[in-house]
Each structure stands twice: as C-alpha cells, then as structure tokens.
Amino acid sequence: MQIVTDGGADLSPVQRKGIEIHSVPLVLTLDGKNYRSGIDIEPAEFYQLLSATSSFPTTSQPSPAEFADLYRQLAINDPQILSIHISSGLSGTMNSARLGATMVPEAQVTFVDTKTLSGAEGWQVEAAARALKLGWPLDRILAALARISDATDTVYTLATLRYLVHGGRISHIRGIIGQLLEIKPAIGVGKEDGKYYQRGSARTLNKAIRLLPDLIARQHAPGTPLRGQIAHGDNTDGANLLREAMEAQFPMQWLATVAVAPVLGAHTGPGLIGLAYGAAAAYAGLEDVLPV
C-alpha cells in the first residue's frame, strides 16, 4: 500500500523523516504567475511576495487527471493506495481525487477526508505512513486515523480578514464588519463538516493569540497534558507568544513548529497563528505512529 496526500498538509522535516508520502501539489497564482505550493515556492518566499503586492492570490485544487496520473503510476508497483486529503468542506481536492480514481480501475484507492488541514491533516498523514511502515493492515490504519481525527482540533487567529473574505471561506458581510471594527477572530474547524467557524474574537492580534488557550480551556481543563503543534504565516513572534500562553495553562508535548503552506496562506494572509491540539491521553498507544 502507498500513501497519497496533498499540499494542504503541513509537516515538519522531523515528521517527514523516514516515511514515504506521495503528494499532489495544490497550485496558487499570484500576480499572474502560477506556483505549485511547496515545490515551486516555499513559505518564506511566498509571504515575502505577498507582502510586496496589493494583489490577492488565488488557488486551485489538482485536476482529476493529475490524481489519475499519480494513481496509475503507483498502481504499477502496488494497486492499494490510501489517499488522505484536506477537508472537503474547504477544498474540492477530495472530489478531484475521487474522480481521478475512476479513471484508473487497476488502482484500489481508499479515501480519507481528514475534515481539517495544516498540522492536523499532517498528523493523520504521518500516522498512516508510519503505520504502513510498521506493517499495519488497512483496517487498523483507518481506525487509528479516525481516533486521531476525533481527538484533534485546530484553532487559529489572523492579522487580517481580507484574504478569507476574498477567498469566500467566511461570510462576506461578517468579514467586512470585522475589518471595519479591526476585530481579530479566533476560528476553529468544525468536526462534522470540516468548515470554518468563529469561536471568539479580540481587538488586537496579540490579544487574540492569548485568547486561544482560554478557548481551549473550555474543552480541556487547565492542567490537562496536551499534544500540540503551532503553525504560522511568517509570524515567529506570534508563534512564541502562543507557546508561552499555552504553557501557562497546560503541560505541552510540542511538535516542531511549522510554516503554513503557501496554498493555505493564500486564503489567510501573513500573520496567521494556528494550533493543532488534543489531549495527550487520547493518543495513548499510538506513540509508534505519532511520535513527539
């Protein structure tokens, strides 16, 4: 069996070490130029370009034909493929993957809609790849991914709403009001539909960052050991602030901080601070596939 994912999964170099993942890149366009996220452009360059232009980037999911080409190539050596993707509530990538698979009858493709993105998506991708390396059967891998999905949440805040509004990821009216009031929202990802929902707000970005641990404390009592990974859009100071704020309330098992992929940053802009998290006890027994 082989693992396929997309450019919506953020993994650190440490997480990628020793595992094999096949990825179909998502494409972004900025100032008339196309980039394959994570291949033609890395986060540092992307955020630099974004800060230097008044244009909005646009994104597109891989075509069914691109998925079909990859599935066909992989099926030559092993027809069993586990295809793990960004939330179908935020992207049409999963639909493209399913359509692509219909073009390759020789491939036996199993799909997982992670209902999330960024670091939280990366956790499921990493776990699947490490479990495969350990020889786990498909049903055991799928059960582990479902368990990780149930245990893991994502929350983030951002410096401006203009990119989310332009990309249609939140209500246009709410976005305009937020910009006028200079509100910094705290946004979570819904468990059922994998879409964005506002969980709170603050007047400044730093206050919004400090709000995130308080929101998390509504789910997990302060003092509960948590597994966590920070992701940021060219905002290391904000990442450090969130780390300190989280550690003031929770014993943390930290993964390496990651930069938000360009294709995700295209919809959130520079300054984003996000966190994938879950109660450490919920991942007990998965240490071999989800190492810290």
Residue pairs with C-beta under 8 A, 6 or more apart in sequence:
1 78
1 80
1 81
1 82
1 132
1 138
2 20
2 22
2 74
2 77
2 78
2 80
2 81
2 82
2 132
3 19
3 20
3 21
3 22
3 81
3 82
3 84
3 125
3 128
3 129
3 132
4 21
4 22
4 23
4 24
4 67
4 70
4 71
4 74
4 81
4 82
4 83
4 84
4 97
5 21
5 22
5 23
5 24
5 83
5 84
5 85
5 121
5 125
6 23
6 24
6 25
6 26
6 61
6 62
6 85
6 86
6 93
6 97
7 23
7 24
7 25
7 26
7 36
7 37
7 38
7 261
7 263
8 26
8 85
8 86
8 91
8 93
8 117
8 118
8 121
8 261
8 263
8 264
9 23
9 84
9 86
9 117
9 118
9 121
9 122
9 125
9 261
10 118
10 119
10 121
10 122
10 231
10 258
10 259
10 260
10 261
10 264
11 119
11 122
11 125
11 126
11 258
12 255
12 256
12 257
12 258
13 256
14 255
14 256
15 122
15 126
15 255
15 256
16 126
18 133
19 126
19 129
19 130
19 133
20 129
20 133
21 125
21 129
22 70
22 74
23 38
24 62
24 66
24 67
24 70
24 93
24 97
25 36
25 37
25 38
25 39
25 62
25 263
26 36
26 37
26 59
26 60
26 61
26 62
26 91
26 93
26 261
26 263
27 34
27 35
27 36
27 37
27 59
27 60
27 62
27 263
28 34
28 35
28 37
28 41
28 46
28 57
28 58
28 59
28 60
28 262
28 263
28 266
29 35
29 57
29 58
29 59
29 60
30 46
30 49
30 50
30 53
30 55
30 57
30 266
31 49
31 53
31 55
34 40
35 41
35 46
35 262
37 261
37 262
37 263
37 264
38 261
38 262
38 263
41 49
41 262
42 262
43 233
43 234
43 259
43 260
43 261
43 262
43 265
44 234
44 259
46 262
46 265
46 266
47 233
47 234
47 265
47 270
48 234
50 57
50 265
50 266
50 269
50 270
51 234
51 270
56 162
56 163
56 166
56 167
57 163
57 266
58 167
58 266
59 167
59 263
59 266
59 267
61 91
61 92
61 93
61 96
62 93
62 96
62 97
63 96
63 100
64 96
64 97
64 99
64 100
64 102
64 103
65 100
65 103
66 96
66 100
67 83
67 96
67 97
67 99
67 100
67 101
68 100
68 101
68 103
68 104
70 100
71 81
71 83
71 100
71 101
71 103
71 104
71 107
71 109
72 103
72 104
72 106
72 107
74 81
74 107
75 81
75 104
75 106
75 107
79 106
79 107
79 108
80 108
80 110
80 138
81 107
81 108
81 109
81 110
82 109
82 110
82 112
82 128
82 132
82 138
82 141
83 97
83 101
83 109
83 110
83 111
83 112
84 111
84 112
84 114
84 121
84 124
84 125
84 128
84 145
85 91
85 93
85 94
85 97
85 111
85 112
85 113
85 114
85 121
86 93
86 94
86 114
86 116
86 117
86 121
87 113
87 114
87 115
87 116
87 117
87 121
87 189
87 194
87 195
88 94
88 95
88 113
88 115
88 194
89 115
89 190
89 193
89 194
89 195
90 117
90 169
90 194
90 195
90 196
91 117
94 111
94 113
97 109
97 111
98 111
101 107
101 109
101 111
110 138
110 142
112 124
112 128
112 142
112 145
113 194
114 120
114 121
114 124
114 145
114 149
114 194
115 149
115 189
115 190
115 191
115 192
115 193
115 194
116 124
116 149
116 152
116 154
116 189
116 194
116 276
117 154
117 189
117 264
118 154
118 231
118 258
118 260
118 261
118 264
118 274
118 276
119 154
119 229
119 230
119 231
119 255
119 258
119 274
119 275
119 276
120 152
120 153
120 154
120 189
120 276
122 229
122 258
122 276
123 148
123 152
123 229
123 276
123 290
124 145
124 148
124 149
126 289
126 290
127 141
127 144
127 145
127 148
127 286
127 289
127 290
128 141
128 144
128 145
128 289
130 288
130 289
130 290
130 291
131 140
131 141
131 144
131 288
131 289
132 141
134 288
134 289
136 144
136 289
144 286
144 289
147 282
147 283
147 286
148 278
148 283
148 286
148 290
150 191
150 282
151 278
151 279
151 282
151 283
152 276
152 277
152 278
153 188
153 189
153 191
153 216
153 219
153 276
153 277
153 278
154 188
154 189
154 274
154 275
154 276
154 277
155 186
155 187
155 188
155 189
155 199
155 212
155 215
155 216
155 274
155 275
155 277
156 186
156 187
156 212
156 231
156 268
156 272
156 273
156 274
156 275
157 184
157 185
157 186
157 187
157 202
157 205
157 208
157 209
157 211
157 212
157 272
157 273
157 274
158 164
158 184
158 185
158 187
158 205
158 233
158 268
158 269
158 271
158 272
158 273
159 184
159 205
159 235
159 269
159 270
159 271
159 272
160 179
160 269
160 271
161 170
161 175
161 178
161 179
161 183
161 185
162 175
162 179
162 269
163 266
163 267
163 268
163 269
164 170
164 175
164 196
164 267
164 268
165 172
165 175
165 176
165 179
167 266
167 267
169 196
169 267
170 187
170 196
170 198
174 198
177 183
178 185
178 201
182 203
183 201
183 202
183 203
184 201
184 202
184 203
184 204
184 205
184 207
184 208
185 198
185 199
185 200
185 201
185 208
186 198
186 199
186 200
186 201
186 202
186 208
186 211
186 212
186 215
187 196
187 197
187 198
187 199
188 196
188 197
188 198
188 199
188 215
189 195
189 196
189 197
190 196
190 197
199 215
200 208
200 211
200 214
200 215
201 208
201 211
202 208
202 210
202 211
205 238
205 271
205 273
206 238
206 241
209 238
209 241
209 242
209 245
209 273
210 241
210 245
212 242
212 245
212 246
212 273
212 275
213 242
213 245
213 246
213 248
213 249
213 250
216 226
216 246
216 249
216 250
216 275
216 277
217 249
220 226
220 250
220 279
222 249
222 250
223 249
223 250
223 251
224 250
224 251
224 279
224 280
225 250
225 251
225 252
225 253
225 279
225 280
225 281
226 246
226 250
226 251
226 252
226 253
226 277
226 278
226 279
226 280
227 252
227 253
227 255
227 277
227 278
227 279
227 280
227 283
227 290
227 292
228 246
228 250
228 252
228 253
228 254
228 255
228 275
228 276
228 277
229 254
229 255
229 256
229 257
229 258
229 275
229 276
229 277
230 239
230 242
230 243
230 254
230 257
230 258
230 273
230 274
230 275
231 257
231 258
231 259
231 260
231 272
231 273
231 274
231 275
231 276
232 238
232 239
232 257
232 259
232 260
232 272
232 273
232 274
233 259
233 260
233 265
233 268
233 269
233 270
233 271
233 272
233 273
234 259
234 270
234 271
235 270
235 271
235 272
235 273
238 271
238 273
239 257
239 273
241 273
242 273
242 275
243 252
243 254
243 257
246 252
246 275
253 280
253 292
254 292
255 292
260 268
260 272
260 274
265 272
283 290
